[in-house]
């Protein structure tokens, strides 16, 4: 019963095309038009890069961890900050046939792509991550010994340095 992450291709392409339409004419009216056409845009803010003052902002900034946040530094000393509805979603797959019935939670499209899951990468191989508070003592000691070996191998001894400084 693995957990996989998926990306909706339709939402992803729609976001990219709307961002491409927004950047050349970065003003409030164009941003309002883009937000009206794509309900996936939650917040758009443009600030001056030198002074840090806000040029304009549309939508409501979220305090939750749900939206995807992007910050782009553009020419003419402008910074574009956006919050978008998340086009990535995770799904538990019980059988191999379950993957055919996936739908995007935003648009309902079935054209989704499996992407690299950082969640799965962290928990797949226990030996590649640092021990946590509830892990057994043996793992803590082996991890410390492994890190000490790495530090010892990186250390440059005095004998090696003497060849450069003794003339």
N, C-alpha and C positions, 0 to 999 in steps of 0.2 A: 504494500500500500504506500507507494512513494508520493511525495508532494512535489509537484512541478510548477514552475512559473511560466506564464504565457503573456504574449503581447498581442493586442488587437492591431492588425495591419491597417484596417480602415481608419481607426481613430488616430493611429500614428501618422499616417499619410495626410490626414485632414489637418492635424496640428501643424505639421511641417509646411503645408501649403499656406495655411493661415499666418504662420510666423513669417514666411517669405513675402506675403502681401502686406504685413504690418511694418516690417523693418524699413523699406524704402521711404514710406511716408509715415514717419513716426510722430503723429500728432493725435490729439484727443478725439477728433471726429473719426479718423480712420480706425483707431483702437476701439471706439464704441461700435463701429460697423462690424469689425471682426468679432467682437464679443457677442454681438447680436446674432451673427450668422453661426457661430460655434458656441453652444452652451457649455462646452468643456473648459472654456477659459473662465477661471474664477476671479482672478485679480491680475491687473496689469499696472505697473508703476514705472515711470521713466524719471530718472534723476540725473542731475548734472554731476559728472565724475569729479570735477575739480572742487566744487563747493559742497557737494553732497545735498544740495537743495532739490526738493521734489519739483519736477516740471508739471506732471499730472499723474493722477492715479484713478483707476476705474475698478469697480467691484469692491469686494470686502476681503481684507486679508484674513486668512484662517490661522487659528492657533492650534489646530489639530494636526496629526501626522498623516492625514489622508492624502492631500494633494501632492503632486510632484512640483517641485520648485526649481526654477531655472534662472540664472543670472548671466546676461550677456553684456560685454563691454563693446560698444559700437563706436564707429568713428564720430567725429564732431563732439567728443567728450560726453557721450551719453551712455547711461547704464540702463538696460532693460531688465526688469525683474518680473517674472510671471509665475502664477500658480495655476496649474492645470489639473483637471480631474485625472486620476491615475488610469492610464491605459494598460497597465500591467495588473495581472491578477494571478492568484495561485489556486491550484485545484488538486484535490486528492484523486489519484487514479487507482481504482481497485483492480480492474482488468484492463488488458490492452485495448479492448473495444470501447472503453469509456472515453477514450481520447477523441473519438469521432463526434461525440455529442457536446463538445464544448461550445459555449457562446460567450461573447463579450458582455460583461455586466452593464456597460455603458450604452452600447448601440445594438446589441443582440446579434451581431454579425458572427458567422461561424468561421470566418477566415482568420484564424489565430496561429501564432508561431510560438513554439517553445523556445525560451531563452535560458541562458545560464542562470541558475538559481544560487544566489549567495547563501541563502538559508541552508540549502542542501549541501553546499560545499563546506560549510562550517561543521555540520554534524555527520558528514559521511565518514571522515577519517579522524578518529579521536586523537591519534598521535601527532597530527599537524597543528593542533591548537594548544594553547596554554591550559594547564589544569585549573579547574574552578574550585570553589569552596567545598563542594560536596563530593569531589573526586577522592579516590583512595590515596593514602599517604605514599604508597610505592610510586605512583605516577608523579607526584610532586617531586620526590627525590630523583627519579630518573630524568625528569624534565630539567631540574636544576643541574644535574651532572652533564646533560647534553648541552645546556647553555654555557657551562663552564668550559667544556671542551671547545666549543665554537670560539669563545673569547681567547682561550689559550692558543688556538691556531691562528688567530688574527694578530696576536701580540708579536711585535718585532723585538728580538733580543738584542742585547748590547753588542754581541759578537758581530751581528749583521750590520749594525750601525757603524762599528769601528772601521769597516773597510772604506767608508766614505769620509771619515774625519781624521784618521791617522795618515799623515803624509810622510 
